[in-house]
Amino acid sequence: MSVTNQLAEIPLSTILASKDLPTLPLIASKLLVLTAREDTTLNDIAALIVQDMALSTKILRVANSSFYSFPQQIASINQAVSILGLNAVRSLVLSFSLLSVGGKQRKSKFELGRFWERSLVEATGTKLILEQVPNADTEEAFTCGLLQNIGKLIIATTLPDQYHRLQEILEETANSGGTIDEGQQNQIEREVIGHTHTEIGYEVAKMWGLPESLLLPIKYHHQPLDYTGGILKHTQSVRATYLSGLLAQIFYSDTPEIYHKQFRHEAKQLLGLKVLGVNTVLKVIDHNIGQSARYFGISIKPVKSVAEILQEANLRLSLINLSYEEMNRELIKSKMELEKLTQELAQKNRLLENLANLDGLTEINNHRFFQHFLDAEINRCIRNDRSLSLLLADIDHFKQFNDTYGHQTGDYVLKEFSLITKEVIREYDLIARYGGEEFVFVLPETGQEEAVTVAEKIRQTVENHSFDDGNTTYHVTVSIGVATAQPTQEGFQKNDFINAADEALYEAKNNGRNRVAVFRPKKKKWFGF
């Protein structure tokens, strides 16, 4: 595709020196300088951020939201910096700062609100995609997605004439029924400006002082395979950013079914995502976009689900040959059916989610949820260098109790046990049914001494409780094994951690039951304090 009325090539130096070039807010610029220094401490970062009260409030709001899903309340910027870490806090500050960039642009065809709305979709998509990749670093994923098309904003603000020419070409193509892919768009940008928006965005972001982890996705997000640096973290970020662009096209293009198919195929090819991971992204992306918009103060219209978008696209294709009246009737009918189906699906999804994570008898979390929760806590402890404790509890002589009093009474005891022990632990601790009469407790950021105190409190609560089913009063006791780990220590394995708690439980039962036992390794590796 060749462009007529070609304008003169603009040197990059002219763009970088433009008086209309957007700049980062002062606090973001200071933070970039500060984080580039090797001697910077977390206290230095916190001291800078607290100077901006509005920004501090926004960071605490997001830090305490499901965007991070931390079990405890984060009450101060110092605590946020300590728990989230330098990269995550820098990413949050940049994200809030970037969303204010471009507000003083001259009158233009460029729709700033729509630009940031789409960038928010891509940012949410990048983070969600990387969350499906085992052990991927997601701390800066959101900002990578937010920044990927920053070059388009730079073109619109510094080169308005060239930007208008680009828009005219795109509109002419659309009006003639044609489409322009990314390769053709890059070609047009080169002919009109002399550079692509990825090249311009990369150079401006580099001038701002952004780290390489944020620069590379800007440069390669349209051609992810061109990045050959060999660093896994950067490879995953570049490819997830590219895939988020395909995901955004499902929401913004006239042919969502094409991008839906392409996303499914390339997510598997580029990041090795399994069908379950791809389905998770497509299922929850609309919900996550709405949450991100609220967290970052972006006003957007209600987001349709991918399933609804695809159904509407298929409906448009099927109605293309119908008369206007027939089309109108079918649209109304289909819309009513779709709304009903959407409500039914939402209800069934909520039910399935509960069934998947809850034990049907005790209505506490099940073994499956425990495994996921423990994985997340181990990763968080590694990130923040914290300890983690595990309690494995077994109701004493429960088989004999069942044989004597019957399974219905046994079921009552299991349910009552869950209720009374749940009251002993903290809100952000976990109780789950491990299997049969065994229960597991996960105590985040808890050392061995504290864990033993909690275990003893659970044991005493059970021993002193009267299990009254309305007919008879029963008494049971419980044996508990305690294991404490520092997951950052060399040699740590999750299964070894669980086995340690199991060994301690065996010791408690072997020594007479109704007691607490602590796992003490023969060789000091990573347990205990």
C-alpha positions as CSV (number, residue, x, y, z in Angstrom):
1,M,0.0,0.0,0.0
2,S,1.5,3.3,-1.1
3,V,0.6,6.7,0.4
4,T,0.0,9.7,-1.8
5,N,0.7,13.3,-0.8
6,Q,3.7,12.1,1.3
7,L,4.9,14.6,3.9
8,A,8.5,15.3,4.7
9,E,10.2,12.8,7.0
10,I,10.5,14.1,10.6
11,P,13.8,13.5,12.4
12,L,13.4,11.8,15.8
13,S,15.4,14.6,17.4
14,T,12.7,17.1,16.3
15,I,10.0,15.0,18.0
16,L,12.1,14.6,21.2
17,A,12.7,18.4,21.3
18,S,9.1,19.4,20.6
19,K,7.5,21.9,23.0
20,D,4.3,19.8,22.8
21,L,6.0,16.6,23.9
22,P,4.1,15.2,26.9
23,T,6.1,15.0,30.1
24,L,5.7,12.8,33.2
25,P,4.6,14.3,36.4
26,L,7.4,15.5,38.6
27,I,7.0,12.8,41.2
28,A,7.1,10.0,38.6
29,S,10.3,11.5,37.1
30,K,11.9,11.7,40.6
31,L,10.9,8.1,41.3
32,L,12.6,6.9,38.1
33,V,15.8,8.7,39.0
34,L,15.6,7.3,42.6
35,T,15.0,3.7,41.5
36,A,17.9,3.8,39.1
37,R,20.4,4.4,42.0
38,E,21.8,1.3,43.6
39,D,21.9,2.8,47.1
40,T,18.2,3.7,47.2
41,T,16.3,2.2,50.1
42,L,12.6,1.3,50.4
43,N,12.3,4.1,52.9
44,D,13.6,6.6,50.3
45,I,10.9,5.5,47.9
46,A,8.2,5.8,50.6
47,A,9.4,9.2,51.7
48,L,9.1,10.5,48.1
49,I,5.6,9.1,47.5
50,V,4.1,10.4,50.8
51,Q,4.8,13.9,49.6
52,D,1.9,13.5,47.2
53,M,-1.2,12.9,49.4
54,A,-3.5,12.2,46.4
55,L,-1.1,9.7,44.9
56,S,-0.6,8.0,48.3
57,T,-4.4,7.6,48.7
58,K,-4.7,6.1,45.2
59,I,-1.8,3.6,45.8
60,L,-3.3,2.4,49.1
61,R,-6.7,2.0,47.5
62,V,-5.3,-0.3,44.7
63,A,-2.9,-2.1,47.1
64,N,-5.9,-3.1,49.3
65,S,-8.1,-4.2,46.4
66,S,-8.4,-7.5,44.5
67,F,-5.9,-6.1,42.0
68,Y,-3.3,-7.6,44.4
69,S,-5.5,-9.7,46.8
70,F,-3.2,-9.4,49.8
71,P,-4.7,-11.1,52.9
72,Q,-3.9,-8.3,55.3
73,Q,-4.8,-4.6,55.3
74,I,-2.1,-2.3,54.1
75,A,-2.3,0.9,56.2
76,S,0.6,3.0,55.1
77,I,2.9,3.8,52.1
78,N,5.9,2.4,54.0
79,Q,4.0,-0.9,54.5
80,A,2.8,-0.8,50.8
81,V,6.4,-0.4,49.6
82,S,7.6,-3.1,51.9
83,I,5.0,-5.7,50.9
84,L,4.6,-4.8,47.2
85,G,8.3,-4.3,46.5
86,L,10.1,-1.6,44.5
87,N,9.0,-2.7,40.9
88,A,5.3,-3.0,41.8
89,V,5.2,0.4,43.5
90,R,7.1,2.0,40.7
91,S,4.6,0.4,38.3
92,L,1.7,1.8,40.3
93,V,3.1,5.3,40.4
94,L,3.8,5.2,36.6
95,S,0.4,3.9,35.8
96,F,-1.4,6.7,37.7
97,S,1.0,9.2,36.3
98,L,0.6,8.0,32.7
99,L,-3.1,8.3,32.8
100,S,-2.7,12.0,33.3
101,V,-0.4,12.4,30.3
102,G,-1.8,14.2,27.2
103,G,-4.4,16.3,29.0
104,K,-3.2,19.6,27.5
105,Q,-3.2,18.6,23.9
106,R,-4.3,21.1,21.2
107,K,-7.6,20.6,19.3
108,S,-7.2,17.4,17.4
109,K,-9.0,14.4,16.0
110,F,-7.2,12.4,18.6
111,E,-9.6,11.1,21.2
112,L,-7.6,11.0,24.4
113,G,-10.3,9.4,26.5
114,R,-10.8,6.6,24.0
115,F,-7.0,6.1,23.8
116,W,-6.6,5.6,27.6
117,E,-9.7,3.5,27.7
118,R,-8.2,1.1,25.1
119,S,-4.8,1.3,26.8
120,L,-6.6,0.2,30.1
121,V,-8.0,-2.8,28.3
122,E,-4.6,-3.7,27.0
123,A,-3.0,-3.2,30.4
124,T,-5.6,-5.4,32.1
125,G,-5.2,-8.0,29.4
126,T,-1.4,-8.1,29.8
127,K,-1.5,-8.6,33.5
128,L,-4.3,-11.3,33.2
129,I,-2.4,-13.1,30.5
130,L,0.9,-13.2,32.4
131,E,-1.0,-14.5,35.5
132,Q,-1.8,-17.7,33.6
133,V,1.9,-18.3,32.9
134,P,3.5,-20.4,35.7
135,N,6.1,-18.4,37.8
136,A,5.9,-15.3,35.5
137,D,6.8,-11.9,36.9
138,T,3.6,-9.9,36.8
139,E,4.7,-6.8,38.8
140,E,5.1,-4.5,35.8
141,A,2.7,-6.3,33.4
142,F,-0.1,-3.7,33.8
143,T,2.2,-0.8,33.0
144,C,3.7,-2.7,30.0
145,G,0.2,-2.9,28.5
146,L,-0.6,0.7,29.4
147,L,2.5,2.0,27.7
148,Q,2.6,-0.1,24.5
149,N,0.9,2.4,22.2
150,I,2.2,5.6,23.9
151,G,3.8,6.4,20.5
152,K,0.4,7.1,19.0
153,L,-0.3,9.8,21.7
154,I,3.2,11.3,21.0
155,I,2.4,11.5,17.3
156,A,-1.0,13.1,18.0
157,T,0.4,15.8,20.3
158,T,3.7,16.6,18.6
159,L,2.8,16.0,14.9
160,P,-0.9,16.9,14.5
161,D,-0.8,17.4,10.7
162,Q,0.8,14.0,10.2
163,Y,-1.6,12.4,12.6
164,H,-4.6,13.9,10.7
165,R,-3.1,12.5,7.5
166,L,-2.8,9.0,9.1
167,Q,-6.4,9.2,10.3
168,E,-7.6,10.2,6.8
169,I,-6.0,7.2,5.2
170,L,-7.5,4.9,7.8
171,E,-10.9,6.4,7.3
172,E,-10.7,6.2,3.5
173,T,-9.7,2.5,3.8
174,A,-12.6,1.8,6.2
175,N,-15.2,3.6,4.0
176,S,-14.1,1.6,1.0
177,G,-14.6,-1.7,3.0
178,G,-10.9,-2.5,3.3
179,T,-8.8,-3.3,6.4
180,I,-5.3,-2.4,7.5
181,D,-3.2,-4.8,9.4
182,E,-0.3,-3.8,11.7
183,G,2.3,-4.3,9.0
184,Q,0.4,-2.0,6.6
185,Q,-0.1,0.6,9.4
186,N,3.6,0.6,10.1
187,Q,4.3,1.1,6.4
188,I,1.9,4.1,6.3
189,E,3.5,5.6,9.4
190,R,6.9,5.3,7.8
191,E,5.8,7.0,4.6
192,V,3.9,9.8,6.4
193,I,6.3,10.5,9.3
194,G,9.4,8.5,8.6
195,H,9.0,6.4,11.8
196,T,6.5,4.0,13.4
197,H,4.6,4.8,16.6
198,T,6.6,1.9,18.3
199,E,9.9,3.5,17.4
200,I,8.7,7.0,18.6
201,G,7.2,5.6,21.8
202,Y,10.4,3.7,22.6
203,E,12.6,6.7,22.1
204,V,10.4,9.0,24.2
205,A,10.0,6.5,27.0
206,K,13.8,6.0,27.0
207,M,14.2,9.8,27.3
208,W,11.8,9.7,30.3
209,G,14.2,7.2,32.0
210,L,11.9,4.2,32.0
211,P,13.7,0.9,32.7
212,E,14.4,-1.8,30.0
213,S,11.6,-4.0,31.4
214,L,9.1,-1.3,30.3
215,L,10.9,-0.1,27.1
216,L,11.1,-3.5,25.3
217,P,7.3,-4.2,25.2
218,I,6.8,-0.7,23.6
219,K,9.4,-1.5,20.9
220,Y,8.4,-5.1,20.1
221,H,4.7,-5.3,20.9
222,H,3.7,-5.6,17.3
223,Q,6.6,-8.0,16.3
224,P,7.3,-10.0,19.5
225,L,9.5,-12.6,17.8
226,D,11.9,-9.8,16.9
227,Y,13.0,-9.6,20.5
228,T,15.9,-12.1,20.8
229,G,17.5,-10.9,24.0
230,G,17.1,-14.2,25.6
231,I,15.9,-12.9,29.0
232,L,12.8,-14.9,29.9
233,K,11.1,-12.2,31.9
234,H,11.4,-9.7,28.9
235,T,10.3,-12.4,26.4
236,Q,7.2,-13.1,28.4
237,S,6.3,-9.4,28.9
238,V,6.8,-8.6,25.2
239,R,4.6,-11.6,24.1
240,A,1.9,-11.0,26.7
241,T,1.8,-7.3,25.6
242,Y,1.4,-8.3,22.0
243,L,-1.4,-10.8,22.9
244,S,-3.2,-8.1,24.9
245,G,-3.4,-6.1,21.6
246,L,-5.2,-9.0,20.0
247,L,-7.5,-9.2,23.1
248,A,-8.3,-5.5,22.8
249,Q,-9.3,-6.0,19.1
250,I,-12.0,-8.4,20.3
251,F,-13.6,-5.4,22.0
252,Y,-12.9,-2.7,19.4
253,S,-12.9,-4.3,15.9
254,D,-15.8,-5.1,13.6
255,T,-14.5,-8.7,13.3
256,P,-14.0,-9.9,16.8
257,E,-14.4,-13.5,15.8
258,I,-11.1,-13.3,13.8
259,Y,-9.1,-11.9,16.7
260,H,-10.7,-14.3,19.1
261,K,-9.4,-17.2,17.0
262,Q,-6.0,-15.6,16.5
263,F,-5.7,-14.9,20.2
264,R,-6.4,-18.6,21.1
265,H,-3.9,-19.8,18.6
266,E,-1.1,-17.4,19.4
267,A,-1.5,-17.6,23.2
268,K,-0.6,-21.2,22.9
269,Q,2.2,-20.7,20.4
270,L,3.9,-17.7,22.1
271,L,3.4,-18.4,25.9
272,G,2.4,-22.1,25.9
273,L,-1.0,-21.3,27.5
274,K,-3.2,-24.3,28.1
275,V,-6.9,-24.3,27.1
276,L,-7.9,-23.6,30.7
277,G,-5.6,-20.6,30.9
278,V,-6.9,-19.1,27.6
279,N,-10.5,-19.7,28.7
280,T,-9.8,-18.0,32.0
281,V,-8.6,-14.9,30.3
282,L,-11.5,-14.7,27.9
283,K,-14.0,-15.5,30.7
284,V,-12.9,-12.8,33.3
285,I,-11.4,-10.1,31.1
286,D,-14.5,-7.9,31.0
287,H,-14.9,-8.1,34.8
288,N,-11.2,-7.3,35.3
289,I,-11.4,-4.3,33.0
290,G,-14.3,-2.9,35.0
291,Q,-12.3,-3.4,38.2
292,S,-9.2,-1.7,36.8
293,A,-11.2,1.2,35.6
294,R,-12.6,1.8,39.1
295,Y,-9.2,1.3,40.8
296,F,-7.4,3.8,38.5
297,G,-10.3,6.3,38.2
298,I,-11.1,5.8,34.5
299,S,-14.7,6.3,33.4
300,I,-15.8,3.7,30.9
301,K,-19.0,2.3,29.7
302,P,-20.1,-1.2,30.9
303,V,-17.9,-3.8,29.3
304,K,-19.6,-6.7,27.4
305,S,-18.3,-10.2,28.0
306,V,-16.3,-11.8,25.2
307,A,-19.1,-14.4,24.9
308,E,-21.7,-11.7,24.3
309,I,-19.5,-9.9,21.8
310,L,-19.0,-13.1,19.8
311,Q,-22.6,-14.0,19.9
312,E,-23.6,-10.5,18.6
313,A,-21.0,-10.9,15.8
314,N,-22.4,-14.2,14.8
315,L,-25.9,-12.7,14.9
316,R,-24.9,-9.9,12.6
317,L,-23.6,-12.4,10.1
318,S,-26.7,-14.5,10.2
319,L,-29.0,-11.4,9.7
320,I,-27.1,-9.9,6.8
321,N,-29.7,-11.1,4.2
322,L,-32.8,-10.4,6.2
323,S,-35.2,-7.5,5.6
324,Y,-35.2,-4.6,7.9
325,E,-38.4,-5.6,9.7
326,E,-37.3,-9.2,10.0
327,M,-33.9,-8.0,11.3
328,N,-35.5,-5.8,13.9
329,R,-37.7,-8.5,15.2
330,E,-34.9,-11.0,15.3
331,L,-32.6,-8.5,17.0
332,I,-35.2,-7.8,19.8
333,K,-35.8,-11.5,20.2
334,S,-32.1,-12.4,20.2
335,K,-31.3,-9.6,22.7
336,M,-33.9,-10.9,25.1
337,E,-32.6,-14.4,24.7
338,L,-29.0,-13.2,25.2
339,E,-29.9,-11.3,28.3
340,K,-31.6,-14.3,29.8
341,L,-28.7,-16.5,28.8
342,T,-26.2,-14.1,30.3
343,Q,-28.1,-14.0,33.6
344,E,-28.3,-17.8,33.7
345,L,-24.6,-18.2,32.8
346,A,-23.6,-15.7,35.5
347,Q,-25.7,-17.6,38.1
348,K,-24.2,-21.0,37.0
349,N,-20.7,-19.6,37.0
350,R,-21.1,-18.3,40.6
351,L,-22.5,-21.7,41.6
352,L,-19.7,-23.6,39.8
353,E,-17.0,-21.4,41.4
354,N,-18.4,-22.1,44.9
355,L,-18.7,-25.8,44.2
356,A,-15.1,-25.9,42.9
357,N,-13.6,-24.2,46.0
358,L,-15.9,-25.3,48.8
359,D,-16.3,-28.6,50.7
360,G,-19.9,-29.8,50.3
361,L,-20.3,-31.0,53.9
362,T,-18.5,-28.4,56.0
363,E,-18.9,-25.4,53.6
364,I,-15.3,-24.4,54.3
365,N,-12.6,-24.4,51.5
366,N,-11.6,-27.7,50.0
367,H,-8.3,-29.4,49.3
368,R,-8.2,-27.9,45.8
369,F,-8.5,-24.4,47.0
370,F,-5.9,-25.1,49.8
371,Q,-3.3,-26.0,47.1
372,H,-3.9,-22.8,45.1
373,F,-3.9,-20.7,48.3
374,L,-0.7,-22.3,49.5
375,D,1.0,-21.7,46.1
376,A,0.0,-18.0,46.3
377,E,1.3,-17.6,49.8
378,I,4.6,-19.3,49.1
379,N,5.1,-16.9,46.1
380,R,4.3,-13.9,48.3
381,C,6.6,-15.1,51.1
382,I,9.4,-15.5,48.5
383,R,8.8,-12.0,47.2
384,N,8.8,-10.4,50.6
385,D,11.1,-12.9,52.4
386,R,8.6,-13.8,55.1
387,S,7.9,-17.0,57.0
388,L,4.8,-19.3,56.6
389,S,3.3,-21.8,58.9
390,L,1.1,-24.9,58.3
391,L,-1.0,-26.8,60.8
392,L,-2.4,-30.2,59.9
393,A,-5.1,-31.4,62.3
394,D,-6.8,-34.8,62.7
395,I,-9.8,-35.5,65.0
396,D,-8.7,-38.3,67.3
397,H,-10.3,-41.8,67.0
398,F,-12.8,-40.4,64.5
399,K,-13.3,-43.8,62.7
400,Q,-14.2,-45.3,66.0
401,F,-16.5,-42.4,66.8
402,N,-18.3,-42.9,63.4
403,D,-18.7,-46.6,64.0
404,T,-20.1,-46.0,67.5
405,Y,-22.5,-43.0,66.9
406,G,-23.1,-43.2,63.1
407,H,-22.1,-41.2,60.1
408,Q,-24.7,-38.5,60.6
409,T,-23.4,-37.7,64.0
410,G,-19.8,-37.8,62.5
411,D,-20.9,-35.4,59.8
412,Y,-22.3,-33.0,62.5
413,V,-19.0,-33.1,64.4
414,L,-17.0,-32.3,61.3
415,K,-19.3,-29.3,60.5
416,E,-19.2,-28.1,64.1
417,F,-15.4,-28.5,64.3
418,S,-15.1,-26.3,61.2
419,L,-17.3,-23.6,62.8
420,I,-15.5,-23.4,66.1
421,T,-12.0,-23.5,64.8
422,K,-12.6,-20.9,62.2
423,E,-13.3,-18.5,65.0
424,V,-9.9,-19.1,66.5
425,I,-7.8,-18.0,63.5
426,R,-7.4,-14.6,61.9
427,E,-9.5,-13.4,58.9
428,Y,-6.6,-13.8,56.5
429,D,-5.6,-17.3,57.7
430,L,-7.1,-20.3,55.9
431,I,-8.9,-23.3,57.2
432,A,-9.6,-26.1,54.6
433,R,-10.8,-29.7,54.7
434,Y,-7.7,-31.7,53.8
435,G,-9.7,-35.0,53.5
436,G,-11.8,-37.1,55.8
437,E,-11.4,-36.0,59.4
438,E,-8.2,-34.0,58.5
439,F,-8.1,-30.3,58.4
440,V,-5.3,-27.9,57.3
441,F,-4.6,-24.3,58.5
442,V,-2.4,-21.9,56.6
443,L,-1.0,-19.0,58.7
444,P,0.7,-16.4,56.5
445,E,3.7,-14.4,58.0
446,T,3.6,-16.5,61.1
447,G,6.7,-17.8,62.9
448,Q,7.0,-21.2,64.7
449,E,6.3,-19.8,68.2
450,E,3.1,-18.0,67.1
451,A,2.0,-21.1,65.1
452,V,2.3,-23.3,68.1
453,T,0.3,-20.8,70.2
454,V,-2.5,-20.9,67.5
455,A,-2.4,-24.7,67.3
456,E,-2.6,-25.0,71.1
457,K,-5.6,-22.6,71.1
458,I,-7.4,-24.7,68.5
459,R,-6.6,-27.9,70.5
460,Q,-8.0,-26.4,73.7
461,T,-11.1,-25.0,71.9
462,V,-12.0,-28.4,70.5
463,E,-11.3,-30.2,73.9
464,N,-13.5,-27.8,75.9
465,H,-16.3,-27.7,73.4
466,S,-19.6,-29.6,73.9
467,F,-20.7,-31.0,70.5
468,D,-24.5,-31.0,71.1
469,D,-26.6,-32.1,68.2
470,G,-29.9,-31.6,70.0
471,N,-30.1,-35.1,71.3
472,T,-26.8,-36.0,72.8
473,T,-23.6,-34.1,73.9
474,Y,-20.3,-35.4,72.6
475,H,-16.7,-34.6,73.3
476,V,-13.8,-35.1,70.9
477,T,-10.1,-34.1,70.8
478,V,-7.7,-33.2,68.1
479,S,-4.0,-33.8,67.3
480,I,-2.1,-31.1,65.4
481,G,1.2,-31.1,63.6
482,V,3.0,-27.8,63.1
483,A,5.5,-26.9,60.3
484,T,7.1,-23.5,59.8
485,A,9.1,-22.5,56.7
486,Q,11.1,-19.7,55.1
487,P,10.4,-20.3,51.4
488,T,13.3,-18.2,50.3
489,Q,15.8,-20.7,51.8
490,E,17.6,-23.0,49.4
491,G,15.9,-26.5,49.0
492,F,12.4,-25.4,49.9
493,Q,9.7,-27.6,48.2
494,K,5.9,-27.2,48.8
495,N,5.4,-31.0,49.1
496,D,8.2,-31.3,51.6
497,F,6.5,-28.5,53.6
498,I,3.2,-30.4,53.7
499,N,5.0,-33.7,54.5
500,A,6.7,-31.9,57.4
501,A,3.3,-30.9,58.9
502,D,2.1,-34.5,58.3
503,E,5.2,-36.0,60.1
504,A,4.5,-33.7,63.1
505,L,0.9,-34.8,63.1
506,Y,2.0,-38.4,63.2
507,E,4.3,-37.6,66.1
508,A,1.4,-36.0,68.0
509,K,-0.8,-39.0,67.5
510,N,2.0,-41.5,68.3
511,N,2.7,-39.7,71.6
512,G,-0.9,-40.1,72.9
513,R,-3.1,-37.8,70.8
514,N,-4.8,-34.6,72.0
515,R,-1.6,-32.7,71.7
516,V,0.5,-30.4,69.4
517,A,3.8,-31.5,67.9
518,V,6.3,-29.4,66.0
519,F,8.3,-30.7,63.0
520,R,12.0,-30.5,63.8
521,P,14.2,-31.6,60.9
522,K,17.2,-33.8,61.4
523,K,19.3,-31.5,59.2
524,K,18.7,-27.8,59.3
525,K,17.5,-26.6,55.9
526,W,14.6,-24.2,55.8
527,F,12.3,-25.1,58.7
528,G,11.7,-23.6,62.1
529,F,13.1,-20.6,64.0
